[in-house]
Amino acid sequence: MQLVTNLYVLTGITANILDPQGVDIHLFKDHPPFCRAINELPEGHQRCIRCDMWKVKNYSAEKGFQFYRCHAGICEAVMPLYDKKQPLAYLVFGCFLDDTSMEEQWERTRPRLDWWPGGADQLRDAFFQFRQYSRQQLLAYSETLEALSAYIRLQGMILRTEQTDLQRLEQYLDQHYMDKLSLASIARELHIGRTKLCGLAKELSGGHTLSWLIAQKRIDAAKLLLLQSSCTVSAVAETVGISDYNYFSKVFRTVTGTTPSAFRKAAQESHQRSEKRKGK
């Protein structure tokens, strides 16, 4: 933590660590004004969370850092910290812009902010407060962090704990509920027999099947998206791994007792009543 803080003091670039699921452990909490404004809105915060999960899932570099732009168009980079071949965590750094034209980078960012209340131009001043770095500076910083990650591994600062098969199944479903899943594919990925896998699913779900457990994970994620984003119901269905809108609505109703649209409407009406009571 001190080493990463020292790098921030020297460079102004923030670094952080994500767990294997892409969840930020908040090693460094000081965000630039632009990122802070986005995270203060529930929808913006959820977009950042989904982006973190996306960057972990889509890491494809042979080694070292993979550079990309986040959901809001800001430059970031990610690199896994391995134990043998299994990532223990992900080292990330970001919240900066490259050394190309600021105006051009802003024009690429504006369409990504069409969800922002009042329009993207409200964030323009905050965007222009980002620091810019050259490719040479970024490579120097990334090489320093790579050396730091080697030091972390050598010193045993991040250690893997042995997981039970039940914990492995739960973690796998948390990471992959949005993928196309089957009993055979999960058994193959976890190296667990199908009969045992069915027993684990029953234990984890309180007596239900693996299919029910997967559906529950998807609907829990869908409920969160319906409450905290403006995504259409069909877009929510796609995001959680169900491409058929009618089937998604059927599964949602089976799990919750109501339709996705009715669930969102009821939550909005409840929020409005709560706000009115506060106003009184």
C-alpha positions in Angstrom: 0.0 0.0 0.0 2.9 2.4 0.9 4.7 1.5 -2.3 1.7 2.3 -4.5 1.1 5.5 -2.6 4.8 6.5 -3.2 4.3 6.0 -6.9 1.2 8.2 -6.8 3.2 11.0 -5.1 5.9 10.8 -7.7 3.7 10.4 -10.8 0.1 11.5 -10.0 -1.2 8.2 -11.5 -3.5 6.2 -9.2 -3.1 2.4 -8.9 -5.5 -0.1 -7.3 -6.1 -3.8 -6.9 -9.2 -5.7 -8.0 -10.1 -9.1 -6.6 -10.4 -12.1 -9.0 -14.0 -11.1 -9.7 -13.1 -7.6 -10.7 -14.2 -5.9 -7.4 -12.2 -2.9 -6.3 -10.7 -3.4 -2.9 -10.2 0.4 -2.5 -6.5 0.5 -2.0 -6.5 4.0 -3.3 -9.7 6.1 -2.9 -8.8 9.6 -4.2 -10.4 10.0 -7.6 -10.1 12.9 -10.0 -13.1 15.2 -10.1 -14.5 13.6 -13.3 -14.4 10.1 -11.9 -15.7 11.3 -8.5 -18.7 12.9 -10.2 -19.6 9.8 -12.1 -19.3 7.6 -9.0 -21.5 9.8 -7.0 -24.5 8.8 -9.2 -25.8 5.3 -8.7 -25.9 4.6 -12.4 -22.4 5.9 -12.9 -21.1 3.8 -10.0 -22.7 0.7 -11.4 -21.2 1.4 -14.8 -17.8 1.6 -13.2 -18.3 -1.6 -11.3 -19.4 -3.4 -14.5 -16.4 -1.9 -16.3 -14.0 -3.3 -13.6 -15.6 -6.7 -14.0 -15.3 -6.4 -17.8 -11.6 -5.6 -17.8 -10.8 -8.7 -15.6 -12.9 -11.0 -17.8 -11.4 -9.6 -21.1 -7.7 -9.5 -20.1 -6.0 -11.1 -23.1 -2.4 -9.8 -23.1 0.3 -12.5 -23.1 2.0 -10.8 -20.2 2.2 -7.4 -18.4 -0.4 -4.6 -18.6 -3.2 -4.4 -21.1 -4.2 -0.8 -21.9 -7.8 0.3 -22.8 -10.3 3.1 -22.3 -13.0 2.6 -19.6 -16.7 3.0 -20.1 -16.3 6.8 -19.8 -13.4 7.1 -22.2 -10.6 7.4 -19.7 -7.2 5.6 -20.1 -6.6 2.7 -17.8 -4.5 -0.5 -17.7 -4.8 -3.9 -16.0 -2.4 -6.8 -15.2 -3.1 -10.0 -13.2 -1.1 -11.1 -10.2 -0.6 -14.8 -10.6 -0.2 -17.8 -8.3 1.2 -20.3 -10.8 -1.4 -20.0 -13.5 -4.3 -18.7 -11.4 -4.8 -15.0 -11.0 -4.9 -14.0 -7.3 -5.8 -10.4 -8.0 -5.5 -7.7 -10.7 -3.2 -4.7 -10.5 -4.8 -1.7 -12.2 -3.8 1.9 -12.8 -5.6 4.7 -14.6 -7.6 8.0 -14.5 -5.4 9.7 -17.0 -5.4 10.7 -20.7 -2.8 10.1 -23.4 -0.9 12.9 -25.1 -3.1 13.3 -28.1 -5.4 16.3 -28.5 -7.6 16.8 -25.4 -10.4 18.2 -27.6 -10.3 15.0 -29.8 -10.4 12.8 -26.7 -13.3 14.8 -25.3 -15.3 14.4 -28.5 -14.7 10.6 -28.4 -15.9 10.6 -24.7 -19.1 12.7 -25.1 -21.2 10.0 -26.8 -20.3 7.6 -23.9 -22.0 10.1 -21.5 -25.4 10.3 -23.1 -26.9 8.8 -19.9 -25.6 11.8 -17.8 -28.5 13.9 -16.4 -28.5 17.3 -18.0 -26.1 16.3 -20.8 -22.4 15.3 -21.1 -21.2 18.9 -21.4 -21.7 19.4 -17.7 -18.6 17.1 -17.2 -16.4 18.9 -19.7 -14.5 21.1 -17.2 -13.8 18.1 -15.0 -12.6 16.1 -18.0 -10.1 18.8 -18.9 -8.6 18.5 -15.4 -7.1 15.0 -16.2 -3.4 14.8 -16.5 -1.9 13.6 -19.8 1.0 11.2 -20.1 3.2 10.2 -23.1 3.6 6.6 -24.2 7.2 6.7 -22.8 6.0 7.8 -19.4 3.3 5.2 -19.3 5.7 2.4 -20.2 8.1 3.6 -17.5 5.3 3.6 -15.0 3.9 0.2 -16.1 7.4 -1.4 -15.9 7.8 -0.1 -12.4 4.5 -1.6 -11.4 5.4 -4.9 -12.9 8.5 -4.9 -10.8 6.4 -4.1 -7.8 4.1 -7.0 -8.6 7.1 -9.4 -8.6 8.1 -8.0 -5.2 4.5 -8.6 -3.9 4.7 -12.3 -5.0 8.2 -12.8 -3.6 7.3 -11.3 -0.3 4.1 -13.4 -0.1 1.9 -10.3 0.4 -0.9 -12.0 -1.5 -1.6 -15.6 -0.5 -4.1 -18.0 -1.9 -6.2 -19.9 0.6 -7.5 -23.4 -0.2 -11.1 -23.3 -1.2 -13.7 -26.0 -0.8 -15.5 -27.3 -3.9 -18.6 -25.5 -2.6 -16.7 -22.2 -2.5 -15.2 -22.8 -5.9 -18.7 -23.4 -7.4 -20.1 -20.2 -5.8 -17.1 -18.2 -7.0 -17.4 -19.6 -10.5 -21.1 -18.8 -10.8 -20.5 -15.3 -9.5 -17.9 -14.7 -12.2 -19.7 -16.5 -15.1 -23.4 -16.3 -14.5 -23.7 -14.1 -17.6 -22.1 -16.8 -19.8 -23.7 -19.8 -21.5 -23.6 -22.4 -18.8 -24.5 -26.1 -18.5 -23.9 -28.9 -16.1 -21.3 -30.4 -18.4 -19.4 -27.1 -19.0 -19.2 -26.3 -15.3 -18.2 -29.8 -14.3 -15.4 -29.6 -16.9 -14.2 -26.2 -15.8 -14.1 -27.1 -12.1 -13.0 -30.7 -12.6 -15.9 -31.9 -10.5 -18.1 -34.9 -11.4 -21.6 -34.2 -12.5 -23.3 -36.1 -9.6 -21.2 -34.3 -7.1 -21.8 -30.9 -8.8 -25.5 -31.4 -8.5 -25.1 -32.2 -4.8 -23.1 -29.0 -4.3 -25.7 -26.9 -6.1 -28.4 -28.4 -3.9 -26.4 -27.6 -0.8 -25.5 -24.0 -2.0 -29.1 -23.2 -3.1 -30.9 -24.8 -0.1 -32.3 -27.7 -1.9 -32.7 -26.5 -5.5 -31.1 -27.5 -8.8 -28.1 -26.1 -10.5 -30.3 -24.5 -13.2 -32.3 -22.8 -10.4 -29.1 -21.5 -8.8 -27.8 -20.0 -12.1 -31.2 -18.4 -12.7 -31.1 -16.9 -9.2 -27.7 -15.4 -9.8 -28.9 -13.9 -13.0 -32.1 -12.5 -11.6 -30.3 -11.0 -8.6 -27.9 -9.2 -11.0 -30.9 -8.1 -13.2 -32.8 -6.7 -10.2 -29.7 -4.5 -9.4 -29.5 -3.3 -13.0 -33.2 -2.5 -13.2 -33.0 -0.5 -10.0 -29.8 1.4 -10.6 -29.6 1.9 -14.4 -31.7 3.2 -17.2 -31.1 0.1 -19.4 -34.0 -1.4 -21.2 -35.4 -4.7 -20.0 -34.0 -6.4 -23.1 -30.6 -4.9 -22.5 -30.7 -6.1 -18.9 -31.6 -9.6 -20.0 -28.6 -9.6 -22.5 -26.2 -8.3 -19.8 -27.1 -11.1 -17.3 -26.8 -13.9 -20.0 -30.4 -14.4 -21.2 -30.8 -13.3 -24.9 -34.5 -14.2 -25.2 -36.6 -11.4 -23.8 -39.7 -13.5 -23.3 -37.8 -16.3 -21.5 -36.1 -13.7 -19.3 -39.4 -12.3 -18.3 -40.7 -15.8 -17.5 -37.7 -16.6 -15.4 -37.8 -13.3 -13.6 -41.5 -13.8 -12.8 -40.8 -17.3 -11.5 -38.1 -16.1 -9.2 -39.6 -12.8 -8.0 -43.4 -13.2 -8.5 -43.5 -10.1 -10.8 -42.4 -9.0 -14.2 -39.2 -7.0 -14.8 -41.1 -3.9 -15.8 -43.5 -4.1 -12.8 -40.5 -4.6 -10.5 -38.8 -1.5 -11.8 -42.0 0.6 -11.7 -42.9 -0.5 -8.1 -39.3 0.4 -7.0 -39.5 3.9 -8.7 -42.9 4.6 -7.1 -41.7 3.5 -3.7 -38.7 5.9 -4.1 -40.9 8.8 -5.1 -43.2 8.2 -2.1 -40.1 8.2 0.1 -38.8 11.4 -1.4 -42.2 13.1 -0.9 -42.3 12.1 2.8 -38.8 13.5 3.2 -40.0 16.8 1.6 -42.8 17.1 4.1 
